[in-house]
């Protein structure tokens, strides 16, 4: 299947699931600080890997994934009704921690830069 078409379908699935998280799902386990970072649809359009980023502690992250997994059937039905596809892809939710790891790396780089600048200041004295 054409890679451009798969990418377009992935973006449409991302829009539908994002809209459902903010407007359609009433599960209290799903955190309000949930973001869909990316969606990868398989070539046969049977599965959609949905990467979810949750701002909060580990308990909130796991609870959100449990809530989304329990709503899989509803989410799949909504994807099928909103998108004109022969098969509605089955959502597979994965926790995306790339934002948290990027923040951690940024803080480490800042600490190293501060350490280098203090060492240069001490050497100049």
Backbone torsions as a table, in degrees:
resi	resn	phi	psi	omega
1	UNK	NA	151.1	-177.9
2	UNK	-62.8	129.9	-177.3
3	UNK	-65.4	-32.2	178.3
4	UNK	-65.2	-40.7	179.3
5	UNK	-65.6	-41.8	178.5
6	UNK	-62.6	-40.9	178.3
7	UNK	-64.3	-40.6	177.8
8	UNK	-64.2	-42.7	178.6
9	UNK	-64.5	-40.2	178.0
10	UNK	-59.9	-42.6	179.5
11	UNK	-67.2	-38.0	178.1
12	UNK	-67.0	-40.4	176.9
13	UNK	-62.7	-40.3	178.0
14	UNK	-59.8	-43.7	178.9
15	UNK	-63.7	-43.9	-178.0
16	UNK	-64.2	-46.7	-177.5
17	UNK	-67.9	-38.8	176.9
18	UNK	-61.2	-43.7	178.3
19	UNK	-63.0	-40.3	179.3
20	UNK	-64.8	-39.1	-179.5
21	UNK	-64.1	-40.2	-177.2
22	UNK	-83.2	-30.1	-172.8
23	UNK	-121.1	-29.9	-168.6
24	UNK	-100.6	-28.4	-175.0
25	UNK	-94.1	133.1	-177.1
26	UNK	-108.0	10.6	-177.1
27	UNK	-70.4	122.4	-178.9
28	UNK	-69.2	-14.5	178.3
29	UNK	-72.1	-25.3	-177.0
30	UNK	-79.1	120.3	-177.2
31	UNK	-67.6	148.1	177.4
32	UNK	-74.1	-16.5	179.8
33	UNK	-99.2	47.8	-179.1
34	UNK	-105.4	134.1	-179.6
35	UNK	-131.5	139.2	172.9
36	UNK	-89.0	114.9	-176.9
37	UNK	-85.3	-40.6	176.5
38	UNK	-161.5	162.0	178.4
39	UNK	-133.4	134.1	175.5
40	UNK	-120.2	115.7	178.3
41	UNK	-97.1	135.7	178.9
42	UNK	-68.1	162.1	-176.6
43	UNK	-62.7	-30.8	179.4
44	UNK	-88.6	4.2	177.1
45	UNK	61.1	26.3	179.9
46	UNK	-89.0	-31.9	-176.9
47	UNK	-130.9	149.2	175.5
48	UNK	-128.2	112.0	175.1
49	UNK	-80.4	116.3	-176.8
50	UNK	-110.4	117.1	-179.3
51	UNK	-93.8	123.5	-173.0
52	UNK	-116.1	131.8	174.6
53	UNK	-111.2	129.3	-178.4
54	UNK	-122.4	125.5	176.7
55	UNK	-87.3	115.4	-178.5
56	UNK	156.2	-170.0	-179.1
57	UNK	-81.7	177.5	-176.7
58	UNK	-61.7	-35.8	179.3
59	UNK	-62.9	-44.7	179.4
60	UNK	-63.9	-38.9	179.8
61	UNK	-62.8	-49.4	-179.0
62	UNK	-66.1	-38.4	178.3
63	UNK	-63.7	-40.5	178.9
64	UNK	-63.7	-43.9	178.9
65	UNK	-63.3	-40.5	177.3
66	UNK	-62.5	-42.5	179.1
67	UNK	-64.1	-41.6	178.9
68	UNK	-67.6	-39.6	178.3
69	UNK	-65.2	-34.1	178.5
70	UNK	-73.5	-20.6	179.0
71	UNK	-98.5	13.4	-177.2
72	UNK	-54.8	-44.7	-177.9
73	UNK	-62.3	-45.3	178.2
74	UNK	-63.7	-43.0	-179.5
75	UNK	-64.0	-42.8	178.8
76	UNK	-63.3	-41.1	179.1
77	UNK	-62.2	-42.4	179.8
78	UNK	-67.2	-39.1	176.6
79	UNK	-60.8	-44.6	-179.5
80	UNK	-64.7	-36.4	-178.3
81	UNK	-79.4	-29.5	-178.2
82	UNK	-87.1	-26.3	179.3
83	UNK	-109.6	141.5	-178.9
84	UNK	-89.5	81.0	-179.4
85	UNK	-125.1	152.7	177.8
86	UNK	-66.3	-44.7	178.2
87	UNK	-120.5	135.7	174.0
88	UNK	-84.2	123.7	-178.8
89	UNK	-66.9	141.8	178.1
90	UNK	-79.6	125.8	-178.6
91	UNK	-74.4	136.2	174.5
92	UNK	-123.8	113.5	-174.3
93	UNK	-92.0	130.6	177.1
94	UNK	-125.8	140.5	178.4
95	UNK	-80.0	124.5	-179.8
96	UNK	-103.5	112.9	-178.9
97	UNK	-108.1	22.1	-178.1
98	UNK	-67.7	-32.8	179.7
99	UNK	-67.4	-44.3	179.3
100	UNK	-63.8	-41.4	-179.8
101	UNK	-68.7	-33.1	176.6
102	UNK	-66.9	-38.9	177.4
103	UNK	-65.1	-42.4	179.3
104	UNK	-62.7	-43.5	178.7
105	UNK	-64.1	-39.2	178.6
106	UNK	-62.2	-42.3	178.3
107	UNK	-64.9	-39.7	178.5
108	UNK	-64.5	-40.9	178.7
109	UNK	-64.3	-41.1	177.4
110	UNK	-62.2	-41.5	178.6
111	UNK	-63.1	-42.0	179.0
112	UNK	-64.9	-43.3	179.0
113	UNK	-63.4	-38.7	177.1
114	UNK	-65.3	-39.5	178.6
115	UNK	-65.2	-39.0	178.9
116	UNK	-68.1	-43.5	-178.6
117	UNK	-66.6	-35.1	178.3
118	UNK	-71.3	-34.7	177.3
119	UNK	-67.4	-37.4	177.5
120	UNK	-66.3	-40.2	178.9
121	UNK	-63.5	-40.0	179.0
122	UNK	-68.2	-36.4	178.7
123	UNK	-67.8	-32.8	-178.4
124	UNK	-73.6	-19.1	-177.4
125	UNK	-80.3	NA	NA
